[in-house]
Amino acid sequence: MSETLLEASGLHTYYGSSHILHGVDFRISKGEALGLMGRNGMGKTTLIKSMLGLVRPHDGEIRVRGKSMNGAPTHRVARAGIAYVPEGRGIFPNLSVRENLVMASRAGVEGQRDWTFDRVMTLFPRLSQRINNGGGQLSGGEQQMLTIGRALMTNPDLLILDEATEGLAPLIVREIWRVIREIRDSGIATVIVDKNHSAVTSVTDRSMILVKGQVVFDGASEAVRNDPEMIRKHLGV
Protein backbone atom coordinates (compact mmCIF):
# COMPACT_ATOMS: atom_id res chain seq x y z
CA MET A 1 0.00 0.00 0.00
CA SER A 2 1.36 3.44 -0.96
CA GLU A 3 2.58 5.78 1.75
CA THR A 4 0.02 8.42 2.73
CA LEU A 5 1.65 11.82 2.33
CA LEU A 6 -1.06 14.18 3.59
CA GLU A 7 -4.23 13.36 5.46
CA ALA A 8 -6.82 15.12 7.53
CA SER A 9 -9.75 13.87 9.56
CA GLY A 10 -12.77 15.70 10.93
CA LEU A 11 -11.65 19.19 9.89
CA HIS A 12 -13.87 22.05 11.00
CA THR A 13 -12.70 25.50 9.93
CA TYR A 14 -14.30 28.87 10.53
CA TYR A 15 -13.76 32.38 9.20
CA GLY A 16 -15.06 34.43 12.10
CA SER A 17 -18.53 33.06 12.81
CA SER A 18 -18.84 31.45 9.36
CA HIS A 19 -18.49 27.67 9.52
CA ILE A 20 -16.69 26.75 6.26
CA LEU A 21 -15.52 23.14 6.63
CA HIS A 22 -17.85 20.65 8.27
CA GLY A 23 -15.90 17.57 9.37
CA VAL A 24 -13.89 17.03 6.18
CA ASP A 25 -11.71 13.93 5.77
CA PHE A 26 -8.89 13.99 3.21
CA ARG A 27 -5.97 11.84 2.15
CA ILE A 28 -3.51 11.57 -0.71
CA SER A 29 -0.88 8.91 -1.18
CA LYS A 30 2.55 8.95 -2.80
CA GLY A 31 2.34 9.22 -6.58
CA GLU A 32 -1.44 9.74 -6.61
CA ALA A 33 -3.19 12.43 -8.65
CA LEU A 34 -6.32 13.86 -7.00
CA GLY A 35 -8.84 16.35 -8.35
CA LEU A 36 -10.44 18.59 -5.70
CA MET A 37 -13.60 20.04 -7.19
CA GLY A 38 -16.71 22.00 -6.35
CA ARG A 39 -18.37 25.27 -7.24
CA ASN A 40 -16.98 28.59 -5.97
CA GLY A 41 -17.23 29.08 -2.23
CA MET A 42 -17.56 25.39 -1.34
CA GLY A 43 -14.39 25.23 0.78
CA LYS A 44 -11.69 23.91 -1.57
CA THR A 45 -9.07 26.57 -0.89
CA THR A 46 -10.00 26.66 2.79
CA LEU A 47 -9.36 22.91 3.00
CA ILE A 48 -5.93 23.32 1.40
CA LYS A 49 -4.99 26.26 3.62
CA SER A 50 -6.21 24.42 6.71
CA MET A 51 -3.95 21.46 5.95
CA LEU A 52 -0.95 23.66 5.16
CA GLY A 53 -1.19 25.72 8.34
CA LEU A 54 -2.19 28.92 6.54
CA VAL A 55 -5.57 28.81 8.30
CA ARG A 56 -6.07 27.25 11.73
CA PRO A 57 -8.86 24.66 11.88
CA HIS A 58 -11.13 24.81 14.90
CA ASP A 59 -11.15 21.04 15.20
CA GLY A 60 -9.73 17.96 13.48
CA GLU A 61 -6.40 16.22 12.89
CA ILE A 62 -3.78 16.88 10.19
CA ARG A 63 -0.92 14.47 9.50
CA VAL A 64 1.98 14.53 7.07
CA ARG A 65 3.63 11.14 6.52
CA GLY A 66 1.78 9.93 9.60
CA LYS A 67 3.08 12.68 11.90
CA SER A 68 0.70 15.16 13.48
CA MET A 69 0.94 18.68 12.06
CA ASN A 70 -1.77 20.26 14.20
CA GLY A 71 -0.66 23.80 14.91
CA ALA A 72 2.56 23.42 12.90
CA PRO A 73 3.83 26.48 11.01
CA THR A 74 3.48 26.38 7.23
CA HIS A 75 7.23 26.19 6.62
CA ARG A 76 7.40 22.94 8.59
CA VAL A 77 4.70 21.41 6.38
CA ALA A 78 6.58 22.60 3.28
CA ARG A 79 9.83 21.09 4.55
CA ALA A 80 8.03 17.77 4.81
CA GLY A 81 7.89 17.65 1.02
CA ILE A 82 4.74 19.57 0.14
CA ALA A 83 4.76 22.40 -2.41
CA TYR A 84 1.86 24.79 -2.99
CA VAL A 85 1.04 26.82 -6.09
CA PRO A 86 -1.52 29.29 -4.73
CA GLU A 87 -4.29 31.08 -6.53
CA GLY A 88 -2.67 34.45 -7.25
CA ARG A 89 0.82 32.99 -7.81
CA GLY A 90 2.84 34.89 -5.20
CA ILE A 91 6.02 35.38 -7.23
CA PHE A 92 8.60 38.02 -6.33
CA PRO A 93 8.09 40.78 -8.94
CA ASN A 94 11.44 42.49 -8.28
CA LEU A 95 13.48 39.32 -8.69
CA SER A 96 14.43 37.90 -12.09
CA VAL A 97 13.07 34.62 -13.38
CA ARG A 98 16.41 33.00 -12.55
CA GLU A 99 16.42 34.44 -9.02
CA ASN A 100 12.81 33.36 -8.35
CA LEU A 101 13.79 29.80 -9.23
CA VAL A 102 17.23 29.53 -7.66
CA MET A 103 16.10 30.93 -4.31
CA ALA A 104 13.70 27.99 -3.92
CA SER A 105 16.18 25.28 -4.89
CA ARG A 106 16.71 22.51 -2.35
CA ALA A 107 16.85 18.75 -2.07
CA GLY A 108 13.71 16.79 -1.34
CA VAL A 109 12.90 14.93 1.86
CA GLU A 110 14.88 11.89 0.74
CA GLY A 111 17.73 13.97 -0.68
CA GLN A 112 16.47 13.80 -4.26
CA ARG A 113 17.38 16.58 -6.70
CA ASP A 114 15.39 15.40 -9.69
CA TRP A 115 14.11 18.89 -10.44
CA THR A 116 17.04 21.13 -11.29
CA PHE A 117 17.18 24.58 -12.83
CA ASP A 118 17.98 23.04 -16.23
CA ARG A 119 15.06 20.61 -16.02
CA VAL A 120 12.64 23.43 -15.21
CA MET A 121 14.00 25.36 -18.21
CA THR A 122 13.35 22.31 -20.39
CA LEU A 123 9.81 22.01 -19.01
CA PHE A 124 9.13 25.73 -19.62
CA PRO A 125 11.02 26.86 -22.75
CA ARG A 126 9.16 30.16 -22.57
CA LEU A 127 10.80 30.96 -19.23
CA SER A 128 14.25 30.26 -20.63
CA GLN A 129 13.64 33.10 -23.09
CA ARG A 130 12.77 35.48 -20.23
CA ILE A 131 15.40 34.32 -17.78
CA ASN A 132 16.70 37.78 -16.87
CA ASN A 133 13.33 39.53 -16.85
CA GLY A 134 11.78 40.52 -13.56
CA GLY A 135 8.83 38.49 -12.33
CA GLY A 136 6.64 41.58 -12.61
CA GLN A 137 7.48 41.90 -16.32
CA LEU A 138 6.01 38.52 -17.21
CA SER A 139 2.57 37.83 -18.62
CA GLY A 140 0.03 36.07 -16.41
CA GLY A 141 0.74 32.74 -18.09
CA GLU A 142 4.49 33.15 -17.70
CA GLN A 143 4.04 34.03 -14.03
CA GLN A 144 2.03 30.84 -13.55
CA MET A 145 4.79 28.83 -15.21
CA LEU A 146 7.32 30.51 -12.93
CA THR A 147 5.27 29.70 -9.84
CA ILE A 148 5.01 26.03 -10.83
CA GLY A 149 8.71 25.92 -11.69
CA ARG A 150 9.63 27.46 -8.35
CA ALA A 151 7.55 24.83 -6.53
CA LEU A 152 9.29 22.04 -8.47
CA MET A 153 12.69 23.42 -7.46
CA THR A 154 11.92 22.30 -3.89
CA ASN A 155 11.81 18.69 -5.18
CA PRO A 156 8.45 17.97 -3.51
CA ASP A 157 6.70 14.64 -3.09
CA LEU A 158 3.33 16.42 -3.30
CA LEU A 159 2.41 19.44 -5.43
CA ILE A 160 -0.87 21.27 -4.75
CA LEU A 161 -2.14 23.44 -7.62
CA ASP A 162 -4.97 25.85 -6.76
CA GLU A 163 -6.69 27.22 -9.91
CA ALA A 164 -3.51 26.98 -12.00
CA THR A 165 -5.34 27.88 -15.24
CA GLU A 166 -7.58 30.64 -13.87
CA GLY A 167 -7.82 33.65 -16.19
CA LEU A 168 -5.24 32.43 -18.71
CA ALA A 169 -5.48 32.44 -22.50
CA PRO A 170 -6.57 29.12 -24.08
CA LEU A 171 -3.12 28.49 -25.61
CA ILE A 172 -1.45 28.92 -22.20
CA VAL A 173 -4.12 26.79 -20.53
CA ARG A 174 -3.26 23.91 -22.87
CA GLU A 175 0.40 24.37 -22.02
CA ILE A 176 -0.30 24.28 -18.27
CA TRP A 177 -2.28 21.05 -18.62
CA ARG A 178 0.60 19.53 -20.60
CA VAL A 179 2.94 20.45 -17.78
CA ILE A 180 0.60 19.02 -15.14
CA ARG A 181 0.55 15.70 -17.00
CA GLU A 182 4.34 15.66 -17.16
CA ILE A 183 4.62 16.40 -13.44
CA ARG A 184 2.12 13.65 -12.64
CA ASP A 185 4.00 11.19 -14.87
CA SER A 186 7.25 12.04 -13.06
CA GLY A 187 5.83 10.43 -9.91
CA ILE A 188 5.04 13.55 -7.89
CA ALA A 189 1.67 13.30 -6.16
CA THR A 190 -0.63 16.13 -7.24
CA VAL A 191 -3.76 17.81 -5.93
CA ILE A 192 -5.44 19.83 -8.66
CA VAL A 193 -8.14 22.42 -8.03
CA ASP A 194 -9.67 23.69 -11.27
CA LYS A 195 -13.10 24.55 -12.65
CA ASN A 196 -12.54 22.47 -15.79
CA HIS A 197 -13.88 19.16 -14.48
CA SER A 198 -13.28 17.44 -17.82
CA ALA A 199 -9.57 18.31 -17.76
CA VAL A 200 -9.24 17.49 -14.05
CA THR A 201 -10.81 14.06 -14.33
CA SER A 202 -8.70 13.23 -17.40
CA VAL A 203 -5.40 13.69 -15.52
CA THR A 204 -6.32 12.38 -12.06
CA ASP A 205 -6.85 8.95 -10.53
CA ARG A 206 -9.29 10.09 -7.90
CA SER A 207 -11.66 13.00 -7.38
CA MET A 208 -13.22 14.67 -4.34
CA ILE A 209 -16.19 16.99 -4.62
CA LEU A 210 -17.03 19.51 -1.90
CA VAL A 211 -20.47 21.03 -1.41
CA LYS A 212 -20.86 23.63 1.34
CA GLY A 213 -17.78 22.39 3.16
CA GLN A 214 -18.69 18.71 3.09
CA VAL A 215 -17.40 15.86 0.94
CA VAL A 216 -20.22 14.56 -1.27
CA PHE A 217 -18.04 12.34 -3.47
CA ASP A 218 -14.64 10.68 -3.05
CA GLY A 219 -13.83 8.06 -5.65
CA ALA A 220 -12.50 7.29 -9.11
CA SER A 221 -12.26 10.25 -11.48
CA GLU A 222 -13.68 8.03 -14.19
CA ALA A 223 -16.91 7.73 -12.20
CA VAL A 224 -17.29 11.53 -12.24
CA ARG A 225 -16.45 11.74 -15.93
CA ASN A 226 -19.17 9.19 -16.76
CA ASP A 227 -21.90 10.68 -14.56
CA PRO A 228 -23.51 13.72 -16.25
CA GLU A 229 -26.05 14.03 -13.43
CA MET A 230 -23.34 14.33 -10.79
CA ILE A 231 -21.56 16.94 -12.89
CA ARG A 232 -24.78 18.90 -13.40
CA LYS A 233 -25.75 18.72 -9.74
CA HIS A 234 -22.42 19.55 -8.10
CA LEU A 235 -20.13 21.10 -10.75
CA GLY A 236 -22.32 22.73 -13.37
CA VAL A 237 -22.33 26.50 -13.73
Beta strands, then each sheet from edge to edge (+ up, - down):
strand 1: 4-15
strand 2: 18-29
strand 3: 33-37
strand 4: 59-64
strand 5: 67-68
strand 6: 82-85
strand 7: 158-162
strand 8: 189-193
strand 9: 206-211
strand 10: 214-220
sheet 1: 2+ 1- 4+ 5-
sheet 2: 6+ 7+ 8+ 3+ 9+ 10-
end
